[in-house]
Amino acid sequence: MLGKTNLHEMALEGLTVSSLGGQTVNPYDLTRTPGGSSGGTGAALAANSAILVTGTDTVNSLRSPASANSLFGFRPTRALISRAGVIPVSFTQDTVGAMARNPRDLAVALAVMAGVGFDARDNATALVPREVRHRDYLNTTSTHAVSLKGLRFGLLSGFFNYFASAETTLVNDIMASMVSKLTSVGAEIVNITDPIYDTLAIAKLDVQVFEFREMLDAYLSGGSRPASFAELYSGGDFLVIPAQHNFIGRASHSSTGDAAYRESLSRIEDLRRALEATFASNRLDAVIYPEQKNLVVKIGSPSQSGRNGILAALTGHPVVCVPAGFSPPSADAPLGVPVGMEIFGRPWTEHLLLDIARHISELEPIRRMPPFVNTSVEPKVYESVPIIVPNSANVPAAYPLGVPETISS
């Protein structure tokens, strides 16, 4: 299993830029990012450097690289997997998940990770229903998804960008093709046009800016250095790219005691109730939408725009991301650029979502390996540990080596 190689602050923009190695590139299109923040992890998995990988997901961190690298990934129901030991950003939004190249490996990962059950170090795990504890996601097929026939999927119209462009139209076309495949095998598609499902509006409820400083202070209070959020960001040694200055500045003066935080939590609860009503009134088994409204962004972009992960991040509902297709081949992308689809369910329905993912993967082979992965590499024996020299030429001018940021108290 591979860990993230990028700074946590870089992760906030989903660009996967390492202070050591520079910009991680997408193995399908070397001019694009691999998503993020676990983009290095996703790129390595797509290139067959691992069987499955794990990571954290506060908003998009696992599903973004799953989509960008033609992988399967899951973000579980909040509390299903313990977050003990994870460097925290948001108690409300943080969770742990995994990516794999097929649904079976993903089910294995979930069975092992969720098998810990209750963990006193993360009291949210006490919320897991008894019938869900220690479920075998590999060998337990849900009673609902014997096949896709008869399943009802809600299609969220507010999670698309309908302005025609080279970056958005291809995503819409791929999703239209996926909808056709689902209906061809007997699934029913219900268009959900409720204005509450607008990612731009939902993103305003993001509460990590209120929770980050207090959680990080608690995590660092064990006597290590830096010992606090303030010490970390005021020492002059930590790098913050320009797009993150505003977030870090706000986080340094925000707290869970703010009225705006309480208002956001109240509106998040309203969103949860609206989701339950949408599922019930439309008799939905799951909701579908593209993970990203546009193709994964080009290297040098200031942020990873167009991602739709915020709905699951705020509500705590489970999601499985699956490969949906590829853009047409081009000089930069010989196989095309991968596009992923999220399958969003009710709490504790991971078994159903994995079943749906498995059936979708069996409709036709969608996932493809990057061209260079099909060649063999001769092993090399090192006499000693090699010295890694940062490649400064591989750092876009938009974020050279980060920008030192001092936060005043």
N, C-alpha and C positions, 0 to 999 in steps of 0.2 A: 504494500500500500504506500502511496506517495502523499506527502504533505504539501501544503502551499509553499511556494518559494517567494511570494511577494510580500511586501510590507503590509501590515493590517490597514494602514491609511490608504494605500493604493487600492486595497480591496473595495473601499467605499464607492469607487467609480466603476468597478467591474472591468478594468483594463488589463490587469495582470502584468504589472511592470515590477521587475525585481531590482533592488538596489545593488545586487551583485552582478546579475547577468543581463540586465536591460529588459527590453520588450520581448515577451514570449509571443511567438507567431502561431497562427492557425495552420495546422498541418494540411488542410485542404486548400488554403489560399494564403500564401505567405505575405500578402499585402494586408491581411486582416488580423484582428485580435482573436484569441481563442475563447472569448467571453471572460467572465470573471465573477467573483474573485478567484475561484479555484480553476482558473484557465490553464495554468501550468499542469495541474493535476489532470484536467480533461484532455489536454493535448498529448500528454504522456500515455494516457489510457488508449486514446484513439490510435496512437502509434505502436500499440501492442507492448508497451513497457510495463504493463501490469494487467492483472486479471480483473480486479475491481479496486475502487478507490473510495476513501471516505473524506468528509469535509463538513464544514458548518455552513448554514444558510440563514442569514439574517433577513435578507430580502430576495436576492436572486443567485447567491453565490454558487450553488450547485447546479441549479437548473439552467442558468445561462450558459456555462460551458458544456453541459449535456446537449443543449440545443445546437450550440456552435460547432460541436465536434461529432455529431451524429451518434450520440450515446443515449442510453437509458439512465434515468436518475430519479431518485425519490426524495421528497421532503415529507417526513412523517407527520402525523397528528402531533401537535405540541404536547409534550409529556411522555410520549411513547418511548423515547430513548433518552436516557440520562445525559445531561450536559455537564456533569461534574468534570472539572479539569479544563474545560474550554475557556480560553480567554474571552470574557464576556463583552458584549456590546449592548444587548437589550434582553432583559428578562422576558419581555412580552414576545419578542420576535425571534430570538435565537433558537436554533434547533440543529440536530446532527443528522446527516443523511449520507447517501452513497451514490456512486455512478458505476455503470458496468456496460459491457458491449452487448448484453442480451438480458431479457427479463429473468431468466433462471438464475443467473449470477446475482442479479439485483435482489431476488427473493432470498437467496442464501445470506446476503449481507444483512437484510432487514431482520431475518430470523435470529441471527447471531447478535446483532446490535440491540434489538428489542428484548432479547432473552434475559438481560440483566434484571428486568422487572423493576420493582421499587428500589430507589436509591436515596437514602437519607440525605445525601449531599445535594440532591436536587429535589426539593419537596414537591415540585410539579408532578413527578412520577407517581405520586399517590392518587392522581386522578384517573389512572388507567383502569378501565372496567375489568372485573375479575375474568370475564370470558375472553378477554383479549390477551391477558398475560400469558407469556410463553407460547404464543401461537406459532405453529410451524408454517411459515409463509411459502415454503418450497413445496410441501406435500399436501397442503390444505387448499383445495380449489373452492372458491366461493360458491355458495348455492345459487347465486344469481347468474353468473357469467359462464354457463355451460357453453354458450356461443354468444356472438354479438347480436344474433337475431332477437328482436323484441326489446333490446336495451334502448333506453331513451337518453339522449345526450342533449344538454342545453348548450347552444352556441352563443357566446357572449359577443354581441355586435360591437359593444363599446371597447373591446380589446383588439380592434383592428384599426389600421390607418388606411382610410379609403382614398387619400390623395394619391393619385397615380404618380409613381416615380420608379426609377430603376431599382431602388432599395426596398420599396414596399409592395409594389404590384406583384412581384415574384412570390412573396410570402403569401399574399392573398390567393394567388393561383394555386399554390401548393396546398393551402388549407381547403380550397374548393375541391381539389382532387381528392383529398382525404375524406371530406364529407361524402363525396360520390362513392368512394369505396365502402364507407360504412353503410350507406343506404342500400348499396347493391347486395349486401349480405343480410339485409333485414333490420338493421338498426334504424331508429327514428331520430330525426334531428328537430329540435325545438328552438326556434330563434328567440333569444332572450334580449329584449330591447329596453328593459328597465333602465332609466338614466342613472340609477345608483351605481351601476356597473361601468364606471368610467375610470380608467386607471389614473388619469391626471388628477381627478378629484380624490380618489382613494389614497393616492400617494401623499396627500397633505396630512393624512392621519398618522404617518410614520412617527413612532415615538422614540426611536433610538437616540435622538439628540437629547432627550430628557433623561434617559436611563444610563447612557454611556459613561459619563464621568463618575457617578456614584458606584456603578458596578466595577469599573476599572480600579477605582480607589480601594474597594474592598478586596479585589483580587490581588493587588500589589502590596497590601498591608502586611504581608507576612515577613517583612524584614529584608526583602530584595531591593535592588536598585535598578531602575527608578522605583520609588516607593509610592508614587501617586500620579494621577493624571497630570497635575500641574508640573511636577518635576519632569515627567516624560516630555511634555511639550514646551517647557520653558528653558531647557538646558542648552538649546542651540544645536544639538546633535541629531535631532529627529527631523526627517524630511517630509514635507507636506506639499503635494502638488497643488498648483493654483486653484483647481476646481474644488479643493477640499478646505480651503481657508475658511470659508463661511461656516461650514459644518463644525470644524474644530473650535472656532471662535464662539459659536452658539452653544456648543456642548460645554464649554468651560464656564458658562454663566447660567446654564439651565439645570433644572432638577425635577425630581418627581413631586416636589411640593408646589410646582407651578400650576396656576389655574388652567393654563392651556393644556397641560398634560392630562389633568382630570377630564377636561372637555374631550380630548382625543380618545381617551379610554371609553367614555360614554358613547361616542359616535362609533367606535369599533364594535361595541356591544350591539348597537343598532344595526350595524352591517351584518353581524352574525345572525341576528334575528331575521333580517331581510333574506339572507341566504337560505335559512331553514324554510322560510315561506316560499321561496322560489323553487326549492327542491320539492316541497310537498305539493304545491298547487300545480306544478307541471309534471309531477310523478317522474322526476329525473333520477337516473342511476348515477350520472356524473355530468360534469360541465367541461367543455373543451374550448380551447382558444390557442393561438400561437404563443410560444414563450416570449417571442420578440416580434414586434410589429414590422420590423425591417430586418434586413440581413445584418448579421453581426458586423460591428462597425470596423472601418479601416483603421490601421495603425496611425496614430497621430491625432485621433479624435479626442476631444476633451473629456468625454464620458461615454458610457455604454447606453446609448439612448434607446427608447422604445420597448424596454423589457416590461413584462406583465406579472412579475413574481409577487408584487405587493399584496394581492388579495389573500393568498395563502399565508403570507408572512404575518399579516395583521390578525387574521381570524383564527389561525392555528389549524386550519383544515389540511388534510393530506393531499399531496399532488404526486403524480408520476409523470415524468417527461419522457416522450418517445420520439424517435426520428420520424419526421413527417415527409421528408423529401429533400431534394437538392435543386438549387437554381440551375439554369442551363450551363453547360461547360463553357469556360472562357480561357483566354491565355493565362490568366492568373490562377484560375481554379479549374484544372483539367477535368475534375469530376463534378464540378459545381460547388456551391456553398451550402452546407447543411442548414436545414430549418427544422426546429423541433416543435412539438405540440404538447401542451400540458393537459393532463386528465385530472380534474379536480373533483374530490369527493366529499362526502359527509365525514365527520370525525370517526376514526377507528375503522375505516373501510379500506385499509391498505390491501387486504386480500382481494377485494373486488377490483381495485385499480390495477393491481399487478396482473390479475386475470385478463382484464381488458387489454393491457399492454401486450400480454402474450398473444392474444388472438389477433391484435392489430399487426404484430410482427410476423404472424403466419399468413396474413392476407397476400403479401408478396414481399420479396426481399427488398427492403428499403435501404438499410445501412450498407455503406461501402467503406472499405479501408482506404486510407490515403495511398496514392500510387507508390510512394517510396517504401512503404511498409512491406510490399511484396518481394523485396530483395533481401538477401541474407547479408549479415555483417559478421565478419570473422572476429572471433573473440581475441582480446589482447590481455596479456598478463603484465601487470605493473609491478615493478620492483619496489616501489614506494608510492605513497599517496601523491597523486599529481597536484601541482599547484594550479589553482583556478585564477585566471587573470580576467577581470571584468572587460567586456567588449564595449568600450565607450561609444563606438560607432553604431551600436545597436540600440541607442537610446534616442527616441524622437525629440525634436527640439521643443515640442509642446511641454514636455516634462523631462528636462535633461538628466538631472540626478535628483530631482525633487527640489523644493524650495524651503530652506530653513524657516521655520515659523515660531515666533515667540508669542505665547499667550499671556497677556497681563492678567493679574489676579484682580 
